[in-house]
Amino acid sequence: MDYEEMKKGHYHLVIVREKLDFFNISEFKKIFLEEIIPVHQRVAIMLAGNNEEISSSVISMLIIAHKKLAALNGSLVLVNISETHRNLIAMAGLAAFFNVIDSENDLN
């Protein structure tokens, strides 16, 4: 799994360089939910490898992560997602559910 982690403002930023899809989402989901979230309450994720496509399995993982962080009084931010991703999130009725920012420089 090709991803990078770094501190950015008050957030733990995870940049996923590899395209997430049905074939590798289980591996990343395990890492994200079991290793990253229990340690960091404010998490930002950038799906750099998913330029124009985002599968339902990725959206499902993001919903689970959001709920898990909310239960811990934490937060999840989606960073620099494409217009296609924004439209899919809106069509799924999740625009108010996810906090989306344009740039990692906006994390504070």
C-alpha positions in Angstrom: 0.0 0.0 0.0 1.5 3.3 -1.1 0.7 6.1 1.3 2.4 8.7 3.4 1.6 10.1 6.8 2.6 13.5 8.2 1.6 16.1 10.8 -0.1 19.1 9.2 -1.5 21.7 11.6 -3.6 20.0 14.2 -4.3 17.1 11.7 -2.6 13.8 10.9 -2.6 13.9 7.1 -2.7 10.6 5.2 -1.8 10.9 1.5 -2.9 7.8 -0.4 -0.7 7.7 -3.5 -2.1 4.4 -4.8 -5.6 4.1 -6.4 -8.0 2.7 -3.8 -10.5 0.2 -5.3 -12.2 -3.0 -4.5 -9.0 -5.0 -4.7 -6.9 -3.1 -2.1 -9.5 -1.3 0.1 -9.5 -4.0 2.7 -5.8 -3.6 3.3 -6.0 0.2 3.6 -9.2 0.0 5.7 -7.4 -2.2 8.2 -4.5 0.2 8.4 -6.7 3.3 8.6 -9.2 2.0 11.1 -6.9 -0.1 13.3 -3.6 1.8 13.2 -4.2 5.4 12.4 -7.5 6.3 13.9 -6.9 4.9 17.4 -3.8 7.1 17.6 -4.9 10.3 15.9 -8.3 12.0 16.6 -8.0 14.6 13.9 -7.3 12.9 10.6 -7.2 14.3 7.0 -7.1 12.1 4.0 -6.0 12.9 0.5 -6.8 10.4 -2.2 -4.1 11.3 -4.6 -4.2 8.0 -6.5 -8.0 8.3 -7.1 -8.0 11.1 -9.7 -11.4 10.7 -11.2 -12.7 7.4 -9.9 -14.0 6.5 -6.4 -15.7 3.2 -5.6 -18.5 2.6 -3.3 -16.1 0.5 -1.1 -13.9 3.6 -0.7 -17.0 5.8 0.2 -18.1 3.1 2.7 -14.6 3.1 4.3 -14.7 6.9 4.6 -18.2 6.8 6.2 -17.0 4.2 8.8 -13.9 6.2 9.5 -16.0 9.4 10.0 -18.3 7.6 12.4 -15.5 6.0 14.3 -13.7 9.4 14.7 -16.9 11.2 15.7 -17.5 8.6 18.4 -14.0 9.5 19.7 -14.8 13.3 19.5 -12.5 13.5 16.5 -12.9 14.6 13.0 -12.2 13.4 9.4 -11.4 15.9 6.6 -11.2 15.1 2.9 -8.4 17.1 1.2 -8.1 18.2 -2.4 -10.7 15.8 -3.8 -11.6 16.1 -7.5 -14.8 17.7 -8.8 -15.9 14.2 -9.8 -15.5 13.0 -6.2 -17.4 16.1 -4.8 -20.2 15.4 -7.2 -20.4 11.7 -6.2 -20.4 12.6 -2.6 -23.2 15.1 -3.2 -25.2 12.6 -5.3 -24.9 10.1 -2.4 -26.3 12.7 -0.1 -23.1 12.9 1.9 -22.1 16.5 1.2 -23.1 17.7 4.6 -21.6 14.6 6.2 -18.0 15.1 5.1 -15.8 18.1 5.7 -14.0 18.8 2.5 -11.1 21.3 2.0 -9.3 22.4 -1.1 -5.7 22.2 0.1 -3.5 20.6 2.8 -2.4 24.2 3.5 -5.9 24.9 4.8 -5.4 22.3 7.6 -5.0 24.0 11.0 
